[in-house]
Amino acid sequence: MIVASFLAFLALFLIVGLASAARAKKSRRDYYLAESNVSPWLAALSAVATNNSGYMFIGVIGYTYATGLAAIWLMVGWILGDFLASLFVHRRLREATGRTREASFAAVLAKWNDEPFAIWRRLAAVIMVIFLGAYAAAQISAGGKALQGVLGWDPKIGAVVVAAMILAYSAAGGIRASIWTDAVQSMVMLVAMSLLFFVGVAGQGGVATTIAKMDAIPHFMDLFPADLLFPSALGVGLFVIGWMFAGLSVIGQPHIMVRFMALDKPANMTRARAWYYGYFTLFYALATGVGMLSRLYLPHLGSLDPELALPTMALHLLPDLLVGVILAGIFAATMSTADSLVLSCSAAITHDLMPSRLEKPWQLKAATAFVSVLALGIALSGGRSVFQLVILSWSTLASAFAPLLVILVSKRRISQFGALMSMIVGAGVALYWRHVGWNDSVYEGMPGIMAGLAVAWILSTRASMRETALKTGSLQKPHAE
């Protein structure tokens, strides 16, 4: 019964994705942006489903299982930072997409001020292929862990299923297929998480009894982790602000921002934002609650793999038919992000990395197939935690691209050299911060974004001063003798 209900949902996702091919046009803007004609609710549900990912079902719940109530700061900080950034970035990015008529995230940023930034664009494409590919591998791996936790199958089987499905409908319908399936998948995800939360609370005897049992676990209901780098008010502040930067990091994620680039009109961004944050807040709160409940139902799972908490909990609480729904929800989360990552990687290869653009439909689909196989290969090699791999990719992409995007939406001029230095310094600081282990107390995207932004701001200011000096005549242009 579990397998039957699960396969029924997979068939639904595949049918919806393939049906989108009927609307497809043979152009790069349609394949990668759906001609920027997506309605607000579709763009929003697709963006939030892409943001949530398999990391929400597997990684966040595993982290909450191990951390307890303090994991709530992931939700509060992430959503608040995401929301604040959206107020001044999303609409301007959509306007720039219409103005440049480009189809990839890097291309829009590179041509924001009508300057090609050719070298920056190629280096940006390399970073995207590496880290979006790793991110996609984490999602594919999450699908494998779900099958392992529920059905006891080899996780490689689930990884192959996820990769094959996203390749099938992404190659057929491009981003339109991804967006359509995301909308369906977001509903399945919400139903699955709600079901497990309410059944879990009822199984413990109600809200009051559940809270009392959690309070009996040492440090589980502490509001802040006990192992902060700075065990003081400063440490607490840095911990909270760090997760706000994790939410702000959304503006540096090409696979999410492309959803807002595909919106039909910039004026509809407010409506899209309402759909996005309404769903996001509800779903994240439910995920945090399920993560905490899993500690009560599975007290000894920590000695094994906490990332199997949700599928294992579903097996303990639900009849087979509903376990299939939970499994479908996990797969929906992994596919809704993995297909977006694959398409963003494909766009980076065909439009930003190659010496000349690849425009033919078969070339676009071949690039999509290449990225899918690459991500599957990384996933099958195994080894890293889904949560850790997602955060590493997330923070590096954010530190590389968010600072430049902030400068651009602030209407400041910046040279290609300034853009390059901002990207290199930002990503480098984030990677070093994680390498030395400081990310346990402060999310590495915070120092990465701040360092990249500082470099971009300084070099942008110098460029503006030079431009002003040239206009006023106080700085003479070099001329031949």
GIKA-V85518 format. One record per backbone hydrogen bond with DSSP energy under -0.5 kcal/mol. NH is the residue of the N-H (numbers start at 1). CO is the residue of the C=O. If there is no record, write none. Layout:
# GIKA-V85518
NH&CO  NH&CO
This chain:
# GIKA-V85518
5&1  6&2  7&3  8&4  9&5  10&6  11&7  12&8  13&9  14&10  15&11  16&12  17&13  18&14  19&15  20&16  21&18  22&19  23&20  24&21  27&25  31&27  32&28  33&29  34&30  35&29  36&33  37&34  38&262  43&39  44&40  45&41  46&42  47&43  48&44  49&45  50&46  51&47  52&48  53&49  54&333  56&52  56&53  57&53  58&54  59&54  60&55  61&56  62&58  63&59  64&60  65&61  66&62  67&63  68&64  69&220  70&222  71&68  72&69  73&70  74&71  75&71  76&72  77&73  78&74  79&75  80&76  81&77  82&78  83&79  84&80  85&81  86&82  87&83  87&84  88&85  89&85  91&86  93&89  94&90  95&91  96&92  97&93  98&94  99&95  100&96  101&97  108&104  109&105  110&106  111&107  112&109  114&111  121&117  122&118  123&119  124&120  125&121  126&122  127&123  128&124  129&125  130&126  131&127  132&128  133&128  133&129  134&130  135&131  136&132  137&133  138&134  139&135  140&136  141&137  142&138  143&139  144&140  145&141  146&142  147&143  148&144  149&145  150&146  151&147  152&147  152&148  153&147  157&154  158&154  159&155  160&156  161&157  162&158  163&159  164&160  165&161  166&162  167&163  168&164  169&165  170&166  171&167  172&168  173&169  174&170  175&31  176&173  177&173  178&174  179&175  180&176  181&177  182&178  183&179  184&180  185&181  186&182  187&183  188&184  189&185  190&186  191&187  192&188  193&189  194&190  195&191  196&192  197&193  198&194  199&195  200&196  201&197  202&198  203&199  204&200  204&201  205&202  206&201  210&206  211&207  212&208  213&209  214&210  215&211  216&212  217&214  218&216  220&217  221&217  222&219  231&229  232&230  236&232  237&233  238&234  239&235  240&236  241&237  242&238  243&239  244&240  245&241  246&242  247&243  248&244  249&245  250&247  251&248  252&249  253&250  254&252  256&253  257&253  258&254  259&256  260&256  261&257  262&258  263&260  264&38  268&265  269&266  272&268  273&269  274&270  275&271  276&272  277&273  278&274  279&275  280&276  281&277  282&278  283&279  284&280  285&281  286&282  287&283  288&284  289&285  290&286  291&287  292&288  293&289  294&290  295&291  295&292  296&292  296&293  297&293  298&294  301&298  303&300  304&301  308&305  309&306  312&308  313&309  314&310  315&311  316&312  317&313  318&314  322&319  323&319  324&320  325&321  326&322  327&323  328&324  329&325  330&326  331&327  332&328  333&329  334&330  335&331  336&332  337&333  338&334  339&335  341&337  342&338  343&339  344&340  345&341  346&342  347&343  348&344  349&345  350&346  351&347  352&347  352&348  353&348  354&349  358&350  359&357  363&360  364&360  365&361  366&362  367&363  368&364  369&365  370&366  371&367  372&368  373&369  374&370  375&371  376&372  377&373  378&374  379&375  380&376  381&377  382&378  382&379  389&385  390&386  391&387  392&388  393&389  394&390  395&391  396&392  397&393  398&394  399&395  400&396  401&397  402&398  405&401  406&402  407&403  408&404  409&405  410&406  411&408  412&407  419&415  420&416  421&417  422&418  423&419  424&420  425&421  426&422  427&423  428&424  429&425  430&426  431&427  432&428  433&429  434&430  435&431  436&432  437&434  438&433  439&433  440&437  441&438  442&438  446&443  447&443  448&444  449&445  450&446  451&447  452&448  453&449  454&450  455&451  456&452  457&453  458&454  459&455  460&456  461&457  462&458  463&459  464&460  465&461  466&462  467&463  468&464  469&465  470&466  471&467  472&468  473&469  474&469  475&469
